Amino acid sequence: MRLFAATIATETNTFSPLPTSIDGYKETVFLRPGEHPDDTPLMCTAPLWVARKRAKAEGFTLIEGSCFAASPAGTTNRADYELMRDEILGQLEAALPVDGVLLGLHGAMVAHGYDDVEGDVIERVRALVGPKTVIGVELDPHCHLTLKRVKLADVIVLYKEFPHTDVVERAEDVLDIVLKTIRGQAKPVMSVYDCRQISSYPTTLPLMRGFVDKIKAMEGKDGILSISIGHCFPYADVEELGGRILVVMDGDKKKGDALATEIGREFVSMRGKTMPSYFGIDEGVKAAMESNEAPVVLADPADNAGGGAPSDNTSILRRLMERQATDAAVGPIWDPVAVRLCFNAGLGAEFALRLGGKIGPRSGAPIDAMVEVIGLKRNCWQSFGPTQVPLGDCAAVRIGGIDVVLITSRSQALGIELFTNLGIDPRRKKIVLVKSTNHFMAAFGPIAKRVIYIDSDGPLSRDYRKIPYTKVKRPIWPLDAETSPGLIF
């Protein structure tokens, strides 16, 4: 038995002012066959990593293709996407015949001329391998679960957790179903229910926690191979945006349709109940400073690099400074120029530094302040579940009573290493401001005495009615009050 595995992935914010080129992939994941590290999966590479671990013991040969992944940003350059895609397709063609293909994709990647990159990849893979080869795909739940993908793949599995701490477990699920299908032990059929809604669904909050636990308990029984909840990625202007439910049954399409409809209707009934409450900047900072518990974690989803934002907005930091906050830590702020200046100044230096506020109007005004350089470190990483995420060269500066972490490789706050790399212990701070929507909860949730979400003036508005969509199929909630959810596949 022969399996081929590869990855091409990013999460595309089509409204982002940060275009994505091949350099963005080279800064994050840009690996040729055999170059993937053994110790940990990287962004969207879990199917390849899991298959490598299991190949010998389970009697199949794995042919590894290239792995390309970039941090979330704007639309990918067309020529660069086609170059990476065609490299993987060429590797697959050279490997033929194969019994199965494992694709580690994201699900919300857009390139110029390709609103559905994943559909394009799967379509071209299917054309190469023919109808009998089994294609298994792992996607992020913040994906566009297009009908093209569902029709062309044999099995698609999405991560269930948000924060995405289960990427390896879901890759195991994909591989299990692919192997069973090749061996004639399963016949996956997929059903999709379109919920016609845009929202956010953190599984760290009780309602989604219970919903996910419920569907997990159903899998492996009564012919249910997999159930996935497609959250959608709100910051993309594509036609098939929106939450969808995907059920994979063993041979029984009618039963899968009924189950997808049942789960989909329950998901629709949860509209408006799954997101946390948001404070404005002033009231959020005031609440944190007046809290008698510590640490209080302030989250800034509107400037989340994980959603394609620059992560250089200064508005909450400026308010903390104006209120003379002390015993506070802020991070990350993406500012390669400021980091370089800090390295030039040296550890312990005090000098006038301009930081943040560089990319556009939604970045806020830059901060001009006398700073003390309190930490410098090159080639930093932070952990996120089983994976490591690069931060590049990092600097920490102190402005009064506030420690600020500056990074060169744009990323959201994920692991506490973001701070500890530079000698800052967030567990000992009164206030910790992180730029992230919910992934920060995996590491910072357990240490927080209180979490306060702030809807700042960054580019990722939490009110989806303010996003200037032009391609999204209407009606859809909350843009429209009346919608028509239903089974679409």
C-alpha positions as CSV (number, residue, x, y, z in Angstrom):
1,M,0.0,0.0,0.0
2,R,1.3,3.4,-1.0
3,L,0.2,6.8,0.4
4,F,1.3,10.3,-0.6
5,A,1.1,13.2,1.8
6,A,1.7,17.0,1.4
7,T,0.6,20.4,2.7
8,I,-0.1,23.8,1.3
9,A,-1.9,26.1,3.7
10,T,-2.6,29.6,5.0
11,E,-5.6,31.4,6.4
12,T,-6.4,34.3,4.1
13,N,-8.0,37.5,5.2
14,T,-9.0,39.0,1.9
15,F,-9.4,42.4,3.6
16,S,-5.8,42.4,5.1
17,P,-3.3,45.0,4.0
18,L,-0.6,42.4,4.1
19,P,-0.2,40.6,0.7
20,T,1.2,37.0,1.0
21,S,4.1,35.9,-1.2
22,I,6.3,32.9,-1.2
23,D,8.5,34.7,1.3
24,G,5.7,34.3,3.9
25,Y,5.8,30.6,3.4
26,K,9.6,30.5,3.6
27,E,9.4,32.3,6.9
28,T,7.0,29.8,8.4
29,V,6.9,26.3,6.8
30,F,8.8,25.6,3.5
31,L,9.9,22.0,3.5
32,R,10.8,19.7,0.6
33,P,10.3,15.9,0.8
34,G,12.0,14.3,3.8
35,E,12.8,17.7,5.5
36,H,9.9,17.7,7.9
37,P,11.2,17.4,11.5
38,D,10.4,14.2,13.4
39,D,9.7,15.7,16.8
40,T,6.6,17.8,16.1
41,P,4.0,18.6,13.4
42,L,4.0,22.1,12.1
43,M,1.2,24.3,10.7
44,C,-1.3,21.9,8.9
45,T,1.3,19.2,8.5
46,A,-0.1,16.7,11.0
47,P,-1.4,14.2,8.3
48,L,2.1,13.7,7.0
49,W,3.7,13.6,10.4
50,V,1.2,11.1,11.7
51,A,1.5,8.9,8.6
52,R,5.3,8.9,9.0
53,K,5.0,7.7,12.6
54,R,2.6,4.9,11.6
55,A,3.8,3.7,8.2
56,K,6.2,0.9,9.2
57,A,4.0,-0.6,11.9
58,E,0.9,-0.5,9.8
59,G,2.4,-1.9,6.6
60,F,2.2,1.0,4.1
61,T,4.8,3.1,2.3
62,L,4.6,6.9,2.7
63,I,5.8,9.1,-0.1
64,E,6.4,12.6,1.3
65,G,5.6,15.6,-0.7
66,S,6.5,19.2,0.0
67,C,5.0,21.2,2.9
68,F,4.2,24.9,2.5
69,A,2.4,27.0,5.1
70,A,2.3,30.7,5.8
71,S,1.0,32.8,8.8
72,P,-2.4,34.3,8.2
73,A,-2.4,37.4,6.1
74,G,-3.8,38.7,2.8
75,T,-4.3,37.0,-0.5
76,T,-1.5,34.8,-1.8
77,N,0.3,35.9,-5.0
78,R,-1.0,33.8,-7.9
79,A,2.3,32.9,-9.4
80,D,3.7,31.8,-6.1
81,Y,0.6,29.7,-5.3
82,E,0.8,28.0,-8.7
83,L,4.5,27.3,-8.2
84,M,4.0,25.6,-4.9
85,R,0.9,23.7,-6.0
86,D,2.5,22.5,-9.2
87,E,5.6,21.3,-7.3
88,I,3.4,19.1,-5.1
89,L,1.4,17.9,-8.1
90,G,4.6,17.0,-9.9
91,Q,5.7,15.0,-6.8
92,L,2.4,13.1,-6.7
93,E,2.6,12.4,-10.4
94,A,6.1,10.9,-10.0
95,A,4.9,8.8,-7.1
96,L,2.0,7.2,-9.0
97,P,0.4,4.7,-8.6
98,V,-0.8,5.4,-5.0
99,D,-3.6,4.0,-3.0
100,G,-4.3,7.1,-1.0
101,V,-3.5,10.8,-0.7
102,L,-3.3,12.7,2.6
103,L,-3.6,16.5,2.3
104,G,-2.9,18.8,5.3
105,L,-4.7,22.0,4.2
106,H,-6.2,24.9,6.1
107,G,-9.5,25.5,4.3
108,A,-9.5,29.3,4.1
109,M,-6.7,29.9,1.7
110,V,-7.3,32.3,-1.2
111,A,-4.9,33.2,-4.0
112,H,-5.4,35.7,-6.7
113,G,-7.7,34.0,-9.3
114,Y,-8.5,31.2,-6.8
115,D,-11.2,31.9,-4.2
116,D,-11.2,28.1,-3.3
117,V,-7.6,27.1,-3.3
118,E,-8.3,23.8,-1.4
119,G,-10.9,22.9,-4.0
120,D,-8.5,23.6,-6.8
121,V,-5.8,21.4,-5.1
122,I,-8.2,18.5,-4.5
123,E,-9.6,18.8,-8.0
124,R,-6.1,18.5,-9.6
125,V,-5.1,15.7,-7.3
126,R,-8.3,13.8,-8.2
127,A,-7.5,14.3,-11.9
128,L,-4.1,12.8,-11.4
129,V,-4.9,9.8,-9.2
130,G,-8.3,8.8,-10.7
131,P,-11.6,7.9,-9.0
132,K,-10.4,4.8,-7.1
133,T,-7.6,6.4,-5.1
134,V,-8.7,7.5,-1.6
135,I,-8.2,11.2,-0.8
136,G,-8.3,12.2,2.9
137,V,-8.1,15.8,3.9
138,E,-7.6,17.6,7.3
139,L,-9.0,21.1,7.6
140,D,-9.1,23.9,10.2
141,P,-12.7,24.5,11.5
142,H,-12.2,28.2,10.4
143,C,-12.5,27.0,6.8
144,H,-14.9,27.5,3.9
145,L,-16.4,24.0,3.6
146,T,-17.1,24.2,-0.1
147,L,-19.2,21.7,-2.0
148,K,-16.3,21.3,-4.5
149,R,-14.1,19.8,-1.9
150,V,-16.8,17.6,-0.4
151,K,-17.6,16.2,-3.9
152,L,-14.0,15.5,-4.8
153,A,-12.5,14.1,-1.6
154,D,-13.4,10.8,0.0
155,V,-13.1,12.0,3.6
156,I,-12.7,15.4,5.2
157,V,-12.1,15.9,9.0
158,L,-11.9,19.2,10.7
159,Y,-10.3,20.0,14.1
160,K,-12.9,20.1,16.8
161,E,-11.2,22.3,19.4
162,F,-10.9,26.1,19.4
163,P,-8.1,26.6,20.5
164,H,-6.9,24.0,18.0
165,T,-5.2,21.6,20.4
166,D,-6.4,18.4,18.6
167,V,-4.7,18.7,15.2
168,V,-2.8,15.4,15.8
169,E,-5.9,13.5,17.0
170,R,-7.9,14.6,13.9
171,A,-5.0,13.7,11.6
172,E,-5.1,10.2,13.2
173,D,-8.8,10.1,12.4
174,V,-8.2,11.0,8.7
175,L,-5.5,8.3,8.4
176,D,-7.7,5.7,10.1
177,I,-10.6,6.3,7.8
178,V,-8.3,6.4,4.7
179,L,-6.7,3.1,5.7
180,K,-10.0,1.4,6.4
181,T,-11.4,2.6,3.1
182,I,-8.4,1.2,1.1
183,R,-8.7,-2.1,2.9
184,G,-12.4,-2.4,2.2
185,Q,-13.4,-2.0,5.8
186,A,-15.3,1.2,5.4
187,K,-17.1,3.1,2.7
188,P,-17.2,6.8,3.7
189,V,-20.1,9.0,2.4
190,M,-20.4,12.6,3.4
191,S,-23.4,14.9,4.2
192,V,-23.3,18.7,4.6
193,Y,-25.8,20.9,6.3
194,D,-25.5,24.7,5.6
195,C,-26.3,26.7,8.8
196,R,-26.2,30.1,7.0
197,Q,-24.5,31.9,9.8
198,I,-21.3,33.7,10.6
199,S,-19.9,33.7,14.2
200,S,-17.2,32.5,16.5
201,Y,-17.4,29.3,18.5
202,P,-14.7,29.0,21.3
203,T,-14.8,25.5,22.8
204,T,-13.4,27.0,26.1
205,L,-16.9,28.4,26.8
206,P,-19.6,26.0,28.2
207,L,-22.1,26.0,25.3
208,M,-19.6,25.0,22.6
209,R,-17.8,22.7,25.0
210,G,-20.9,20.7,25.6
211,F,-21.8,20.7,21.9
212,V,-18.4,19.3,20.9
213,D,-18.3,16.8,23.6
214,K,-21.7,15.5,22.5
215,I,-20.6,15.0,18.9
216,K,-17.4,13.3,19.9
217,A,-19.3,10.8,22.0
218,M,-21.3,9.9,18.9
219,E,-18.3,9.0,16.7
220,G,-17.4,5.4,16.3
221,K,-21.0,4.2,16.9
222,D,-23.9,3.3,14.6
223,G,-21.7,3.7,11.5
224,I,-20.6,7.3,12.3
225,L,-17.0,7.7,11.1
226,S,-16.7,11.4,11.8
227,I,-18.6,14.6,12.6
228,S,-17.1,18.1,12.0
229,I,-18.3,21.6,12.8
230,G,-17.2,24.2,10.2
231,H,-17.1,27.5,12.1
232,C,-16.1,29.5,8.9
233,F,-13.5,32.2,8.7
234,P,-15.4,35.5,8.8
235,Y,-12.6,37.7,7.4
236,A,-12.8,36.4,3.8
237,D,-15.0,37.7,1.0
238,V,-15.8,34.4,-0.7
239,E,-19.2,33.0,-1.9
240,E,-19.4,29.9,0.4
241,L,-18.6,31.6,3.6
242,G,-20.6,30.4,6.7
243,G,-20.9,27.7,9.3
244,R,-21.6,24.1,8.1
245,I,-21.9,20.7,9.6
246,L,-20.1,17.7,8.0
247,V,-21.0,14.1,8.8
248,V,-19.1,11.2,7.4
249,M,-21.0,7.9,7.6
250,D,-20.0,4.4,6.7
251,G,-22.0,3.7,3.6
252,D,-25.4,5.1,4.8
253,K,-26.0,8.5,3.1
254,K,-29.6,8.7,4.2
255,K,-28.6,8.3,7.8
256,G,-25.8,10.8,7.4
257,D,-28.2,13.4,5.9
258,A,-30.6,13.0,8.8
259,L,-27.8,13.3,11.4
260,A,-26.3,16.4,9.7
261,T,-29.7,18.0,9.7
262,E,-30.3,17.2,13.3
263,I,-26.9,18.6,14.4
264,G,-27.2,21.6,12.0
265,R,-30.5,22.6,13.5
266,E,-29.1,22.5,17.0
267,F,-26.1,24.6,15.8
268,V,-28.5,27.2,14.3
269,S,-30.4,27.4,17.6
270,M,-27.1,28.5,19.3
271,R,-26.9,31.7,17.2
272,G,-25.7,34.7,19.3
273,K,-24.9,32.6,22.3
274,T,-21.4,31.2,21.6
275,M,-19.2,34.3,21.7
276,P,-17.8,35.9,24.9
277,S,-18.9,39.4,26.0
278,Y,-16.7,42.2,24.8
279,F,-15.6,45.4,26.5
280,G,-14.6,48.7,24.9
281,I,-11.0,49.7,25.4
282,D,-11.6,52.1,28.3
283,E,-14.0,49.9,30.2
284,G,-11.8,46.8,29.6
285,V,-8.6,48.5,30.9
286,K,-10.5,50.0,33.8
287,A,-11.9,46.6,34.8
288,A,-8.5,45.0,34.7
289,M,-6.8,47.8,36.7
290,E,-9.5,47.7,39.4
291,S,-9.5,43.9,39.7
292,N,-8.4,42.4,43.0
293,E,-7.3,39.2,41.3
294,A,-4.1,38.6,39.2
295,P,-3.2,37.9,36.6
296,V,-6.1,39.5,34.6
297,V,-5.6,38.5,30.9
298,L,-6.9,41.1,28.4
299,A,-7.5,39.7,24.9
300,D,-7.3,41.9,21.8
301,P,-9.0,39.8,19.0
302,A,-9.4,42.8,16.7
303,D,-5.6,42.8,16.1
304,N,-5.1,39.1,16.0
305,A,-2.3,38.1,13.6
306,G,-4.0,34.6,13.5
307,G,-6.8,36.3,11.6
308,G,-4.6,38.2,9.2
309,A,-4.2,41.4,11.2
310,P,-0.8,43.1,11.5
311,S,-0.6,42.8,15.3
312,D,0.8,46.3,15.6
313,N,-2.2,48.2,16.9
314,T,-1.3,50.4,19.8
315,S,-4.7,51.5,21.2
316,I,-4.9,49.3,24.3
317,L,-1.2,49.8,25.1
318,R,-1.7,53.5,24.8
319,R,-4.6,53.4,27.2
320,L,-2.6,51.4,29.7
321,M,0.1,54.0,29.5
322,E,-2.3,56.8,29.9
323,R,-3.7,55.2,33.0
324,Q,-0.2,54.6,34.3
325,A,-0.7,50.8,34.6
326,T,2.0,48.9,36.5
327,D,3.0,45.3,36.7
328,A,1.7,44.7,33.2
329,A,2.9,42.7,30.2
330,V,1.9,43.2,26.5
331,G,2.5,41.0,23.5
332,P,3.1,40.4,20.8
333,I,3.6,43.7,18.9
334,W,5.0,42.9,15.4
335,D,7.7,45.5,14.7
336,P,10.8,44.2,13.0
337,V,12.3,47.7,12.8
338,A,11.9,48.3,16.5
339,V,13.4,44.9,17.3
340,R,16.4,45.7,15.2
341,L,16.9,49.1,17.0
342,C,16.7,47.3,20.4
343,F,19.4,44.8,19.4
344,N,21.5,47.8,18.1
345,A,21.0,49.6,21.5
346,G,21.8,46.5,23.5
347,L,20.5,44.9,26.7
348,G,20.0,47.4,29.5
349,A,20.0,50.4,27.1
350,E,17.6,53.3,27.7
351,F,16.6,55.2,24.5
352,A,13.8,56.9,22.7
353,L,11.9,54.3,20.6
354,R,9.0,54.5,18.2
355,L,7.0,51.2,18.1
356,G,3.9,49.8,16.5
357,G,1.3,51.7,14.4
358,K,3.1,51.1,11.2
359,I,0.9,49.2,8.7
360,G,-2.2,51.3,8.2
361,P,-4.9,53.4,9.8
362,R,-6.3,50.5,11.9
363,S,-2.9,50.1,13.5
364,G,-3.3,53.2,15.5
365,A,-0.7,55.9,16.0
366,P,2.9,54.7,16.8
367,I,4.0,54.9,20.4
368,D,6.9,57.2,21.1
369,A,8.5,56.6,24.5
370,M,11.7,56.3,26.4
371,V,12.2,52.6,26.9
372,E,14.6,50.3,28.7
373,V,15.7,47.2,26.8
374,I,15.0,44.3,29.3
375,G,15.3,41.3,27.0
376,L,16.8,40.2,23.7
377,K,16.7,36.8,22.1
378,R,17.1,35.5,18.6
379,N,15.2,32.7,16.8
380,C,12.4,32.4,19.4
381,W,9.5,30.0,19.4
382,Q,6.2,29.6,21.3
383,S,4.3,26.4,21.8
384,F,0.8,25.7,20.7
385,G,-0.4,22.3,21.7
386,P,2.0,19.8,20.1
387,T,3.4,22.4,17.7
388,Q,6.0,25.1,17.8
389,V,5.4,28.5,16.2
390,P,8.3,30.8,15.2
391,L,8.5,34.3,16.6
392,G,11.9,35.3,15.1
393,D,14.2,37.6,16.9
394,C,12.4,39.2,19.8
395,A,13.0,42.2,22.1
396,A,11.3,43.2,25.4
397,V,11.2,46.8,26.4
398,R,9.9,48.5,29.6
399,I,7.8,51.6,29.4
400,G,7.1,52.7,33.0
401,G,5.4,49.8,34.6
402,I,4.6,48.0,31.3
403,D,6.8,45.3,29.7
404,V,6.2,45.0,25.9
405,V,7.3,42.1,23.7
406,L,8.3,43.0,20.2
407,I,8.6,40.2,17.5
408,T,9.9,39.9,14.0
409,S,7.9,36.9,12.7
410,R,4.3,38.0,12.9
411,S,2.2,35.7,15.1
412,Q,-0.6,35.9,17.7
413,A,-0.1,35.1,21.4
414,L,-0.2,31.3,21.8
415,G,2.3,30.1,24.5
416,I,3.6,31.7,27.6
417,E,7.1,31.4,26.0
418,L,6.1,34.6,24.2
419,F,7.0,36.3,27.5
420,T,9.3,33.8,29.3
421,N,11.8,33.8,26.3
422,L,12.7,37.3,27.4
423,G,12.6,36.8,31.2
424,I,9.0,38.0,31.7
425,D,6.8,35.7,33.8
426,P,3.2,36.4,33.0
427,R,2.0,34.4,36.0
428,R,3.5,37.1,38.2
429,K,1.9,40.1,36.4
430,K,-1.3,41.9,37.4
431,I,-2.3,42.5,33.8
432,V,-1.3,40.5,30.7
433,L,-2.5,41.9,27.3
434,V,-2.4,39.3,24.5
435,K,-3.2,39.8,20.8
436,S,-5.3,36.7,20.0
437,T,-9.0,35.7,19.6
438,N,-9.1,32.5,21.6
439,H,-6.0,30.4,20.9
440,F,-4.3,32.1,23.8
441,M,-6.7,30.3,26.2
442,A,-4.8,27.0,25.8
443,A,-1.8,28.4,27.7
444,F,-3.0,31.6,29.3
445,G,-6.5,30.4,30.4
446,P,-5.1,28.1,33.1
447,I,-3.0,30.9,34.7
448,A,-5.7,33.7,34.4
449,K,-7.8,34.6,37.3
450,R,-10.0,36.6,34.9
451,V,-10.2,36.9,31.1
452,I,-11.5,40.2,29.6
453,Y,-12.1,40.4,25.9
454,I,-11.8,43.9,24.3
455,D,-13.2,44.8,20.9
456,S,-10.5,47.4,20.0
457,D,-10.2,49.6,16.9
458,G,-8.0,47.0,15.2
459,P,-8.9,45.7,11.7
460,L,-10.8,42.5,12.8
461,S,-14.2,43.8,13.9
462,R,-16.1,41.4,16.1
463,D,-19.3,42.8,14.6
464,Y,-19.5,40.9,11.3
465,R,-22.2,43.3,10.0
466,K,-19.4,45.9,9.6
467,I,-17.3,43.8,7.2
468,P,-17.7,45.0,3.6
469,Y,-18.6,41.6,2.0
470,T,-19.4,41.7,-1.8
471,K,-19.2,38.0,-2.7
472,V,-20.8,36.2,0.2
473,K,-24.0,34.3,-0.7
474,R,-27.0,36.0,1.0
475,P,-29.1,35.8,3.1
476,I,-26.8,34.8,6.0
477,W,-27.0,35.6,9.7
478,P,-26.2,38.1,11.2
479,L,-26.1,40.2,8.0
480,D,-29.7,39.1,7.5
481,A,-32.4,38.3,10.1
482,E,-34.1,35.7,8.0
483,T,-32.2,32.8,6.5
484,S,-32.9,29.3,5.0
485,P,-30.5,26.7,6.6
486,G,-30.7,23.2,5.0
487,L,-29.0,20.1,3.7
488,I,-26.9,20.9,0.6
489,F,-25.0,17.7,0.0
